[in-house]
């Protein structure tokens, strides 16, 4: 899930709303994905010592500099 979300954000090249990320992730995966799973992955990926995502506003995420490489 984290890899798919990372790919979605990398392709977008700009911050995205969580709902948009969910829709794009479902489309890329080619199967239904639970909203709660995407939301949990975003939260997990935006925390810790080396976060993958950065929350830039309420429900808006972008890749961190290290994840974009």
PAPATOR-521623 format. One record per residue: x, z, y of N, C-alpha, C, O in turn. Coordinates in steps of 0.001 Angstrom, whole numbers, padded with zeros to 6 digits, always signed. Atoms other than C-alpha are relative to their C-alpha. Example, Ala and Ser with C-alpha at 12.3 -4.5 7.8 and 13.67 -1.06 7.14 Angstrom:
2
+000890+000000-001190+012300+007800-004500+000900+000000+001200+001936+000665+001181
-000820-000060-001190+013670+007140-001060-000770+000730+001090-000261+000899+002198
This chain:
69
+000827+000000-001189+000000+000000+000000+000873+000000+001255+000617-000767+002184
-000870-000059-001174+002780+000918+002468+000682-001338+000275+000814-001757+001424
-000665+001299-000163+004556-002381+001834-000967-001041+000558-000595-001842+001415
+001000+000968-000468+001367-004379+002381-000335+000246+001464-000435-000703+002243
+000280-000326-001398+000579-002562+005622+001192-000384+000877+001014-000904+001978
-001199+000379-000746+004177-003068+006756+000039-001502+000225+000366-001958+001321
+000020+001453-000116+003867-006790+006077-001059-000462+001011-000806-001361+001813
+001075+000339-000938+000564-006980+007983+000457+000249+001439+000261-000602+002307
-000450-000326-001350+002078-005245+011028+001170-000880+000427+001276-001240+001599
-001131+000880-000321+005248-007352+010850-000506-001393+000385-000014-001995+001339
+000561+001324-000303+003212-010568+010801-000726+000007+001342-000689-000981+002075
+000734-000090-001268+001093-009361+013731+000960+000037+001183+000693-000560+002226
-000988-000074-001066+004156-008550+015814-000437+000801+001213+000203+000741+002263
+000511-000828-001089+002125-006176+017979-000842+001122-000590-001227+001058-001757
+000840-001089+000506+000153-002936+017680-001374-000512-000434-001908-001467+000130
+001323+000365+000515-003097-003156+015718-000849+001251-000182-000338+002342-000432
+000939-001085+000289-006187-001007+015379-000060+000204-001519+000128-000734-002293
+000051-000326+001426-006558+000741+012038-001025-000860-000743-000771-001279-001872
+001015+000842+000632-009735-001225+011270+000490-001419-000228+000188-002029-001254
-000582+001333+000149-007906-004503+011848+001047-000004-001116+001139-000950-001898
-001018-000125+001050-005061-003314+009628-000682+000026-001363-000229-000631-002300
+000745-000091+001255-007574-002439+006898-000497-001381-000424-000330-001771-001579
+000541+001328+000322-009220-005886+007075+001117-000960-000413+000972-001693-001391
-001113+000899+000310-005886-007746+007084+000672+000381-001314+001117-000491-002060
-000599-000463+001254-004541-005614+004232-000871-000415-001184-000350-000849-002211
+000922+000444+001054-007649-006343+002127+000168-001491-000259+000225-001926-001409
-000140+001449+000133-007262-010057+002800+001329-000363-000670+001370-001226-001547
-001312+000280+000577-003544-010044+001965+000052+000405-001477+000633-000304-002298
+000010-000475+001393-004100-008040-001230-000938-000836-000870-000756-000923-002085
+000947+000807+000750-006980-010292-002226-000974+000803-000828-001556+000299-001788
+000934-000868+000719-009062-007361-003395-000487+001092+000935+000151+001367+001951
+000508-001078-000848-011181-004565-001942+000958+001192+000003+001518+001556-001032
-000817-001207-000137-009231-001578-000649-000827+001045+000737-001539+000726+001690
+000750-001071-000648-010713+001755+000301+000557+000270+001388+001771+000316+001587
-000393-000348-001359-010663+002550+004000+000809+001291-000003+001797+001407+000722
-000693-001285+000034-009573+006088+003158+001431-000149-000512+002319+000588-000083
-001351+000241+000508-006558+004758+001234+000907-000594+001081+002066-000201+001216
-000775+000606-001085-005411+002618+004158+000273+001042+001076+001391+001141+001582
-000146-001040-001017-006008+005473+006597+001050+001031-000428+001873+001451+000386
-000974-000974+000509-004010+007880+004405+001414-000585-000002+002377+000118+000304
-001306+000651-000002-001166+005372+004064+000558-000105+001417+001756+000085+001626
-000440+000051-001398-001018+004920+007842+000472+001377+000468+001511+001494+001118
-000371-001361-000395-000930+008682+008376+001316+000413-000654+002186+000985+000002
-001233-000351+000710+001762+009158+005725+001188-000788+000534+002290-000254+000667
-001070+000853-000498+003789+006247+007060+000395+000289+001428+001447-000166+001878
-000296-000334-001384+003665+007615+010599+000592+001397+000146+000772+001881+001263
-000547-001352-000065+005107+011013+009690+001276+000083-000825+001663-000882-001483
-001222-000211+000756+008238+012435+008148+001242-000277+000841+001154-000560+002036
-001268+000171-000712+011888+012073+009060+000276-001447+000376+000884-001711+001413
-000226+001419-000275+011950+008267+008880-001324-000757-000067-001580-001481-001029
+001318+000648+000040+008470+007029+009792+000103-001528+000046+000975-002090+000708
+000098+001453+000046+007587+003415+009091-000855-000535+001141-000593-001601+001699
+000954+000396-001024+004732+003269+011588+000028+000997+001149+000405+002158+000988
+000119-000863-001171+004235+004644+015060-001430-000096+000499-001962-001189+000689
+001346-000020-000570+000846+005717+016339+000160-000065+001512+000721+000847+002120
-000181+000210-001434+000700+004375+019887-001256+000311+000810-001232+000270+002040
+001260-000363-000634-002880+005353+020659-000963+000430-001084-000629+000395-002268
+000989-000438+000977-006016+006623+018993-000346-001162-000936-000983-002134-000528
+000306+001021+001001-006239+004556+015798+000770-001295+000170+000381-002322-000384
-000806+001206-000236-003571+002087+016964+001417+000256-000489+002043+001254-000131
-001309-000172+000628-000346+001588+015017+000868-001240+000203+000372-002356+000361
-000968+001074-000007+002802-000493+015216+001151+000407-000908+001259+001567-001307
-001181-000312+000786+005987-000731+013203+000995+000743+000869+001081+000506+002074
-001106-000604-000727+008842+001517+014181+001130-001016+000033+001093-002007-000695
-001127+000906-000105+012079-000175+015135+000727-000203-001317+001126-001324-001632
-000716+000106+001270+013701+000575+011773-000804-000751-001065-000221-001415-001922
+000841+000681+000995+010742-000759+009759-000122-001479+000282-000439-002252-000622
+000151+001400-000377+010712-004054+011650+001171-000845-000470+001089-002074-000472
-001206+000750+000432+014163-005011+010354-000090-000480-001407+000839-001118-001902
